Amino acid sequence: MSSYIFSSESVSEGHPDKLCDQISDAILDAYLEKDKNSRVAVECFVKNNFLIIGGEISSKAKINKEEIKNIARKKIKSIGYDNLSLGFSDKCEILVNLSEQSPDIAQGVDYKKEKEQGAGDQGLMFGYACKETKNFMPLAIDLSHKIMQKISELRRSREINGLRPDAKCQVTVEYENGKPKRAHTIVLSSQHDEDIDYSKFKNELIEKVIKPICEDWIDNNTIYHINPTGKFVFGGPAADTGLTGRKIIVDSYGGYARHGGGCFSGKDPSKVDRSAAYAARYISKNIVAAGIADKCEIQIAYAIGLANPVSIYVECFGTNKIPENKIIELIKENFPLKPRQIIDQLNLARPIYNKTAVFGHFGRNDSDFTWEKLDKVNLLNQKSL
């Protein structure tokens, strides 16, 4: 009987890196709302009470620097940084440096009727699905995201007093014979006010946040580490630097599957870093839901300016019911793989991205997360016979 333990983490919307992801995607959405063909690549840097917004944008939408700053301030305030006593607030200094997309890139990416839309960059993207959870996600990352969603909910409702925006958690799952057995260790660190009753605060986080989410997996031997340093008053950008795209493992599968290295946030869907990663999740999830495999990891690779992928790779870890080369044939026959096809099939040219920027891009029950649809299951069942 083989056993092992595996850990994944998630972070809250007030974590400095996630703050940057959300601002980047809020700016992306603002452009897509006015021009669905906008080309956007926006990244943010935050430290103390200072925010830098930089990148490349080509769009028919006209949004000036002050409007960009206002989008950022509104997002910062909505996350909970509305008081300078936290060392960072929506009144922070903001520097904006945006230019147009390189014409050398644009000539290979712009769509014309007589010309295919090419990939916005070279790169490799992975998608993954498994049967560990109802949403076909690995258990550790799924629980981690849900804990972060729950603590956000209770912070906003003030059901737990003293919570501040910055938080992170880590769930360690014990596996037996390749299947999750129990939650071995749960780490939860949450920023809080100076004058809290720590014993009460710790108990509330266990009873009101962790147990409602993890009740099916915890037992008497589950280990809890709640604010393990004993104090977490100083947090957010005042305590740490934030960057767009630095939480790519949190955004995807918690390290349980591979990652190609490109981040999602701040990028319009012509960037295959984002759209092809969504497509790979869409494909792998439908394959697992169709019973073709219990686990499925897919890699798709592209060259800048070219429409067709340069490679497709499938790994089912010995759980596949048909040969993997047959699965690749099914993918080519039944799923969109060119950038323009992916955008149209998954309806990606919409302002839907800000809500993807926290609590994970995959496994979410939201109609705008079109890459989570299971609309190919019956077709795959028929074709795989």
C-alpha positions in Angstrom: 0.0 0.0 0.0 1.7 3.2 -1.2 1.1 6.6 0.5 2.5 10.1 0.1 1.6 13.6 1.0 1.2 16.6 -1.3 0.7 20.3 -0.6 -0.8 23.2 -2.5 -1.3 26.9 -1.6 -3.6 29.7 -2.4 -3.6 33.4 -1.5 -6.2 36.1 -0.8 -7.2 39.0 -2.9 -5.2 41.3 -0.6 -1.9 39.4 -1.2 0.4 41.9 -3.0 0.9 39.6 -6.0 -2.8 39.0 -6.3 -3.5 42.7 -5.9 -1.4 43.3 -9.0 -3.1 40.5 -11.0 -6.5 42.0 -10.3 -5.5 45.5 -11.3 -4.0 44.1 -14.5 -7.2 42.2 -15.3 -9.4 45.2 -14.3 -7.6 47.3 -16.9 -7.9 44.5 -19.5 -11.6 44.3 -18.9 -12.0 48.0 -19.3 -10.5 47.8 -22.8 -12.4 44.7 -23.8 -15.6 46.3 -22.7 -15.1 49.1 -25.3 -13.2 47.1 -28.0 -13.3 43.3 -27.9 -10.3 43.2 -30.3 -8.1 45.1 -27.9 -4.5 43.9 -27.5 -3.5 44.2 -23.9 -0.4 43.2 -22.0 -0.4 45.0 -18.6 1.7 44.3 -15.6 1.9 45.9 -12.2 4.4 46.4 -9.4 3.4 47.5 -6.0 5.5 48.3 -2.9 4.5 50.4 0.2 2.2 53.1 -1.0 3.4 53.1 -4.6 2.0 51.3 -7.7 3.6 51.1 -11.2 1.4 50.1 -14.2 3.3 49.3 -17.4 2.8 47.4 -20.6 1.6 47.5 -24.2 -1.9 48.2 -25.4 -3.3 48.6 -28.9 -7.0 49.3 -29.0 -9.8 51.4 -30.5 -10.8 52.2 -26.9 -9.4 55.4 -25.6 -8.6 55.3 -21.9 -6.3 58.0 -20.6 -3.8 57.7 -17.8 -6.1 59.3 -15.2 -8.8 56.8 -16.1 -6.3 53.9 -15.8 -5.3 55.2 -12.3 -9.0 55.4 -11.3 -9.5 51.8 -12.4 -6.6 50.8 -10.2 -7.8 52.9 -7.2 -11.3 51.4 -7.4 -9.9 47.9 -7.4 -7.6 48.6 -4.5 -10.4 50.0 -2.5 -12.8 47.1 -3.3 -10.2 44.7 -2.0 -10.1 46.5 1.4 -7.1 48.8 1.2 -9.1 51.9 2.0 -7.1 53.1 5.0 -3.5 54.4 4.9 -3.0 53.0 8.4 -2.5 49.7 6.6 0.6 51.2 4.9 -1.1 51.1 1.5 -4.4 52.5 0.2 -6.4 53.6 -2.8 -4.8 57.0 -2.3 -1.3 55.6 -3.3 1.0 57.2 -5.8 0.5 55.6 -9.2 2.9 55.7 -12.2 1.5 54.7 -15.6 3.8 53.8 -18.5 1.9 52.2 -21.4 2.8 52.0 -25.1 1.4 50.3 -28.2 2.0 46.6 -29.1 5.1 46.1 -31.3 4.1 46.2 -35.0 6.4 43.2 -35.6 4.2 41.2 -33.3 0.9 42.7 -34.5 1.5 41.7 -38.1 1.5 38.0 -37.1 -1.4 38.3 -34.6 -4.0 40.6 -36.2 -6.8 38.8 -37.8 -7.9 39.4 -41.4 -10.3 37.5 -43.5 -7.6 36.5 -45.9 -5.2 35.6 -43.1 -5.3 33.4 -40.1 -4.8 34.9 -36.6 -1.4 33.7 -35.3 -0.4 33.0 -31.7 0.6 36.1 -29.8 3.9 34.5 -28.7 5.7 31.2 -28.7 5.2 29.1 -25.6 3.9 25.9 -24.1 0.7 25.6 -22.1 -0.6 22.8 -19.9 -4.1 21.8 -18.9 -5.1 19.2 -16.3 -8.1 17.4 -14.9 -8.6 14.5 -12.5 -11.4 12.8 -10.6 -10.3 13.8 -7.1 -13.1 16.4 -6.8 -16.5 17.2 -8.3 -14.9 20.0 -10.3 -12.1 17.8 -11.6 -9.4 19.6 -9.7 -6.6 18.2 -7.5 -7.9 18.2 -3.9 -5.2 20.3 -2.2 -5.5 23.3 -4.5 -9.3 23.1 -4.5 -9.5 23.2 -0.7 -6.9 26.0 -0.5 -8.9 28.2 -2.9 -12.2 27.5 -1.0 -10.6 28.4 2.3 -9.4 31.7 0.8 -12.9 32.4 -0.6 -14.4 31.7 2.8 -12.1 34.0 4.7 -12.8 36.7 2.2 -16.5 36.3 2.7 -16.2 36.4 6.5 -13.9 39.4 6.4 -16.4 41.4 4.3 -19.4 40.3 6.4 -17.4 41.1 9.6 -18.5 37.7 11.0 -14.9 37.4 12.2 -13.7 40.7 13.6 -10.2 42.0 13.0 -9.5 40.4 9.6 -7.4 42.4 7.2 -7.0 41.8 3.4 -3.8 39.8 3.2 -3.9 36.1 3.8 -2.6 32.8 2.5 -3.2 29.1 3.2 -1.7 25.8 2.4 -3.3 22.4 2.4 -1.4 19.1 2.7 -3.3 16.0 1.5 -2.4 12.5 2.4 -2.8 10.0 -0.5 -3.2 6.3 -0.4 -2.9 4.2 -3.5 -3.1 7.3 -5.6 -6.3 8.6 -4.0 -6.8 11.4 -1.5 -7.4 10.0 2.0 -7.3 12.9 4.5 -6.2 16.4 5.1 -2.8 15.9 6.8 -1.9 19.6 7.6 -3.6 22.9 7.1 -1.7 26.2 7.3 -3.7 29.4 7.4 -2.0 32.8 7.9 -4.4 35.8 8.0 -3.5 39.5 8.5 -5.3 40.9 11.5 -5.8 44.0 13.6 -3.2 44.8 16.4 -5.6 44.3 19.3 -7.2 40.9 18.6 -7.6 38.1 21.2 -5.2 35.7 19.5 -6.7 32.5 21.1 -10.2 33.5 20.1 -9.0 34.5 16.6 -7.3 31.2 16.0 -10.3 29.2 17.1 -12.6 31.2 14.9 -10.4 30.6 11.8 -10.5 26.8 12.5 -14.2 26.6 13.3 -15.7 29.2 10.9 -13.3 29.0 8.0 -11.4 25.7 7.8 -13.9 23.1 9.2 -16.9 24.2 7.0 -14.7 23.8 3.9 -12.6 20.7 4.9 -15.0 18.8 7.1 -15.1 15.7 4.8 -11.3 15.5 4.9 -10.2 16.5 8.4 -9.9 14.0 11.3 -8.6 14.0 14.9 -5.0 13.8 13.6 -5.2 16.8 11.2 -2.5 19.4 12.1 -3.4 23.1 12.1 -0.9 25.9 11.9 -2.8 29.2 12.3 -0.6 32.3 11.9 2.4 30.1 12.9 4.7 33.1 13.7 2.1 34.2 16.3 1.4 37.6 14.7 0.4 38.9 11.3 -0.4 42.6 11.6 2.0 44.0 9.1 1.0 42.8 5.7 0.0 43.7 2.1 2.2 45.9 0.0 3.6 47.6 3.1 5.3 44.3 4.1 6.0 42.7 0.7 6.4 43.6 -2.9 3.7 42.6 -5.4 4.1 41.7 -9.1 1.6 40.6 -11.8 2.1 37.0 -12.8 4.1 35.7 -9.8 1.4 33.3 -8.6 1.1 31.1 -11.6 1.0 27.8 -9.6 -1.8 29.2 -7.4 -3.6 30.2 -10.6 -3.4 26.8 -12.1 -3.2 23.4 -10.4 -1.2 24.0 -7.2 1.9 22.2 -8.5 0.0 19.0 -9.1 0.4 19.4 -12.8 3.1 21.0 -14.9 3.0 24.7 -15.9 4.5 26.2 -19.1 5.7 29.3 -17.2 3.5 32.1 -18.7 1.1 34.0 -16.5 -2.5 34.7 -17.3 -3.5 38.1 -15.8 -3.3 41.3 -17.8 -3.2 39.4 -21.1 -6.0 39.5 -23.8 -7.0 36.2 -25.3 -4.8 36.6 -28.4 -2.0 35.7 -26.0 -1.9 31.9 -25.9 -0.4 31.9 -22.5 -3.9 32.6 -21.4 -6.3 31.3 -24.1 -4.4 28.0 -24.8 -4.1 27.3 -21.1 -7.9 27.7 -20.9 -8.4 25.5 -23.9 -6.1 22.8 -22.5 -8.1 22.7 -19.3 -11.3 22.5 -21.3 -10.0 19.6 -23.3 -8.6 17.7 -20.3 -11.7 18.2 -18.2 -14.0 16.8 -21.0 -11.7 13.8 -21.5 -11.8 12.9 -17.8 -15.5 13.5 -17.5 -16.1 11.3 -20.5 -14.3 8.4 -18.7 -11.5 8.2 -21.2 -9.0 8.7 -18.4 -9.0 9.3 -14.6 -6.2 11.9 -15.0 -5.3 13.8 -18.0 -2.5 16.4 -18.6 -2.2 18.1 -22.0 0.6 20.2 -23.4 0.0 22.5 -26.4 2.9 24.5 -27.9 2.8 27.4 -30.3 5.1 29.6 -32.4 4.6 33.4 -32.6 2.5 34.4 -35.6 1.5 30.9 -36.5 -2.0 29.6 -36.1 -1.5 25.8 -35.8 0.1 24.4 -32.6 3.6 23.0 -33.2 2.9 20.1 -30.9 0.3 18.4 -28.7 1.2 16.0 -25.9 -1.0 13.9 -23.7 -0.1 12.2 -20.4 -2.7 10.1 -18.6 -0.5 8.5 -16.0 -1.6 5.0 -16.9 -5.3 5.8 -16.2 -6.3 6.0 -19.9 -8.9 3.6 -21.3 -7.7 4.1 -24.9 -4.2 4.8 -26.2 -2.9 8.3 -25.8 -2.2 8.7 -29.5 -5.9 8.0 -30.1 -6.7 10.7 -27.5 -4.5 13.2 -29.5 -6.5 12.3 -32.6 -9.7 13.0 -30.8 -8.4 16.4 -29.6 -7.4 17.4 -33.1 -10.8 16.3 -34.5 -13.0 17.8 -31.9 -11.4 20.8 -30.2 -10.4 24.3 -31.3 -6.6 24.7 -31.3 -5.9 27.8 -33.4 -6.0 31.0 -31.4 -9.0 32.5 -33.3 -10.9 29.2 -32.9 -10.2 29.1 -29.2 -11.3 32.7 -28.7 -14.6 32.0 -30.6 -15.3 28.6 -29.2 -14.8 29.7 -25.6 -16.2 33.3 -26.1 -13.1 34.8 -24.7 -13.3 38.3 -26.3 -15.3 39.7 -23.3 -14.6 41.6 -20.1 -14.7 38.5 -17.9 -11.2 38.4 -16.5 -11.1 40.4 -13.3 -12.9 37.7 -11.4 -10.4 35.0 -12.7 -7.5 36.9 -11.0 -8.1 35.6 -7.5 -9.2 32.1 -6.2 -7.9 30.3 -9.2 -8.7 30.2 -13.0 -9.9 26.6 -13.0 -12.5 24.6 -11.2 -14.9 27.5 -10.7 -18.7 27.2 -11.1 -19.3 30.3 -13.1 -21.0 30.6 -16.5 -18.3 33.0 -17.7 -15.6 30.4 -17.1 -16.5 28.7 -20.4 -13.4 26.5 -20.3 -15.1 24.6 -17.5 -18.0 23.5 -19.7 -18.6 19.7 -20.2 -20.3 20.0 -23.6 -18.0 17.6 -25.4 -18.5 14.6 -23.2 -21.2 12.8 -25.2 -19.3 13.5 -28.5 -16.1 12.1 -27.0 -17.9 9.0 -25.7 -19.2 8.3 -29.2 -15.9 8.9 -30.9 -13.8 6.9 -28.5 -15.8 3.7 -28.9 
